[in-house]
């Protein structure tokens, strides 16, 4: 079972580390990460394994927001993500 996490906002040192820390604390395994910095704006998409997650998706999102409070964060179950992006 997987989820997609997106994080967007002003670039600063440590964003990836902070988001990964929140994931690790929730027993969420980061499987894939892509990130870019576009004129000072940080944009990241993560695919994570939530099979052994020890909280809800909403709680995971709140944990991430506590780590990076100035960023826009979305956490979405893979089934919803796939349904939204199906042609």
N, C-alpha and C positions, 0 to 999 in steps of 0.2 A: 504494500500500500504506500502510495507516494503523495506528496503535496508539492505545490509550487509556491515559492516565496519570492516576492519582488521588493526591492528596496531602492528608493530614488530620493535624492536630495543633494544639498551642497556637499562637495567632497571634503573630507577631513581624514586624518590619520586614524587607522584602526577600525574602520566600519566592518570589514569582513571578519576581523577577529571578534568584534563585539557580537555580531549576529551569530557566528559559529559558537560562541560561548553560550548564548541563550539556547541554541539548538542542543548542544551537548548536555546542558543542565536538564533539558526535557527528555533526554535519551532519544534524540532525533539525529539520524545519521545523514550528513551532507554527502550526496552522491555526485552531483555535478554543479558547477558554478560558472557563470559567464558574467563578466563585468566590464564596464567601460567608463571612462571619464570624458564627458562631452562638454568642453568649455567650462570646466569647473563643476559640472553636475555629475554626480556619481549615479550610475544605474547598474543594478545587479539583478540577475535571475538565478535562483537556486532550485534544484530538484532535490528533494529530501525524502528519505525513507521514514515513514511515521508508524511503521508496524509495531514498534516497541515504545512509542511515545507515552509519557507518563502524565499527560495533561490533554486538554481539548485544544483544537486549532485556535480558538479565540484566546485561550490562555497563553499559547505559544506566541501569538501575535503581540499580546500585551507584554510578554517577557522581552521580546525583541524591541518593542517600542521603549521599554525602560532602558535598554542599552543604547539605543539611537533615537532619542526623543524628537529630534528635529527632522527626521526622515519620514517619508511616506512609505508605509509598509502594508503589503497585502499578503495574506496566507490563504491559499485555496487548495482544497482537496483535488487530486488529479481528475476525478470523475467530473467535477464541475468545470475545471479548466478545459478538459477535452470537449465537453458539451458546448461550451461557449465558443470554442475555436474550430468547430466542425463546420465544413461547408456543405 
